[in-house]
Amino acid sequence: MKHLAAYLLLGLGGNTSPSAKDVKDVLSSVGIEADDERLDKLIGELKGKDLQELISEAAGGAAPEAEKKEEKKEEEKEESDEDMGFGLFD
């Protein structure tokens, strides 16, 4: 994940095709050692691909709209306070 984050950071910074050395430089600047095997695999998978296109594919678009259900509104009966058997000042 750290390799991908560094790769994307470089891409957002304007480097449209970051190399393994570029990614290693970013990681080493913050004290992280790169795993050469994973980095080579990442570079191989992303080589020649547009970063913005990859990001939009991964986002998958917006979630589908929830189904609208008609809610039946029950009319509340008004409670009558007319004859409760006592008055306020009795």
Secondary structure as GFF3:
##gff-version 3
##sequence-region A 1 90
A	DSSP	alpha_helix	2	12	.	.	.	ID=ss1
A	DSSP	alpha_helix	20	29	.	.	.	ID=ss2
A	DSSP	alpha_helix	36	46	.	.	.	ID=ss3
A	DSSP	alpha_helix	51	59	.	.	.	ID=ss4
###
